[in-house]
Amino acid sequence: MIPWLAVQQLLDSALPVGGFSHSFGLETLVQEGRITTVLELERYAGAMLLQSWATSDAMIIKAVYEWEESGWEQVWAIERLVHVQRIGAESRTGVEKMGRRLMQLAVSIHPDLDWEPLRKAFAEGRCFASHPLVHGIACLRLGVTLEQAVQGYLYTCIVTCVNSALRLMSMGQTEGQKLIARLSPRTAEAWQLVLRMNPADAYTNMPMSELAMVRHETLYSRLFMS
């Protein structure tokens, strides 16, 4: 097994974890006319990167990599802390569905790795097996660094956001790829935030996005589940 290639497989947007089914509030913002241009989308994704994905989801990944010092129960506690901050019920469900599907795939693809702490905690209801949690444990077991695990997850968030926008906005594939290329280097800035933060201080500071996630279920027509 080549660790970084194994992680690339789990980061592939074609991996069937259901990310294509969720816009996590972006559909609401587009329908309401709050995001209408590629520039506005870039600003939105950049804000989500630094004020939500890095400061909340990535804190779960960091907690996973500190499990030997703090214990698995602390990891489950950090996951719960982050997860209950998601105001929209659809978004909570979406993150759980993606995580559980990723868990099934990762266990099937790499059965020789130690998945027992995760499987046991999930079976006993002590963790949600959310997407960032399963991603963090998969990266830990595959032997990549925390920095690679965090930046890989943030890259996945960027790609998921842009792929959703491709179906919601007037934007071509080439323009989408150029946007991903512009946003990807900002994961280095996000990584610096992760380095400075304690997982227990996880927070999100994107109220407009959170409210959009809540309002999504009341839209007249929807392409996405969240």
Helices and strands as residue ranges (DSSP letters): H 3-11, G 19-21, H 26-31, H 38-48, I 49-57, H 58-65, H 67-70, H 72-83, H 89-109, H 116-123, H 131-142, H 146-168, H 173-183, G 184-186, H 187-196, G 199-201, H 207-215, G 216-218
